[in-house]
Amino acid sequence: MTGFLLYPVEPILYLLCHYAPCYEENIKKKHYFCTSKFMKMDFLALIDKYYADNPPLKEILLCHSRQVADRCMKIARIHPELNLDAGFLEEAAMVHDIGIFMTDADDIHCHGEAPYLCHGYLGAELMRREGYERHARVCERHTGTGLTAENIAERNLPLPHRDFLPETLEEQVICYADKYFSKTHLGEEKSYEKVVASLQKYGEQGVITFRKWRELFE
């Protein structure tokens, strides 16, 4: 990739993706190649498989996902006692939002049909078809601080009525890190207070979980 885009995007997206450390060429340079006990994934090839025909959305996905992955890797480095699988953390963080292209969110160039809330569940189905069950679990369990079947039924959400809660430490780390970054404000990191305020709208349990994660991971 050169320093110039081959397609038109908004100026702010151009600046963020080509002068911030999260566009595709930098992602290749920053790939950590950490050891993992599970099947290796070429996440850039996998993303390109589904996003080659939508370059603006691909850039947004890569920028956001790299921010989340970097925060996950930092947690793995500063907490060796947690024995996190750093290779898997990077892979799963880079594909946790891979289902967004199937949803309808015009402001971030998603031109699919499903409600945006379904992107985790749809991404999990895609990952399972590709043979990545462990990554699929991350996709479907990163919404908020996780969703219970009761949450889904009470709020009449367009999701299967079952629990989608992050269970493993790696699932929790990615879910935690993701809360600090938005796809509409690339390059920015939310404050802890802002994240808590956004979670508060959906009940106290999400805030309690997030605070517990902060104590464990920071």
NORLIN-V998736 format. One record per helix or strand of 2 or more residues. SS is the DSSP state (alpha for helix, beta for strand). FROM is the first residue (numbers start at 1). LEN is the number of residues. If there is no record, write none. Layout:
((SS | FROM | LEN) (SS | FROM | LEN))
This chain:
((alpha | 11 | 9) (alpha | 24 | 7) (alpha | 43 | 9) (alpha | 55 | 24) (alpha | 80 | 3) (alpha | 86 | 10) (alpha | 98 | 5) (beta | 103 | 3) (alpha | 106 | 3) (beta | 110 | 2) (alpha | 116 | 15) (alpha | 133 | 8) (alpha | 149 | 6) (alpha | 169 | 10) (alpha | 192 | 9) (alpha | 204 | 14))
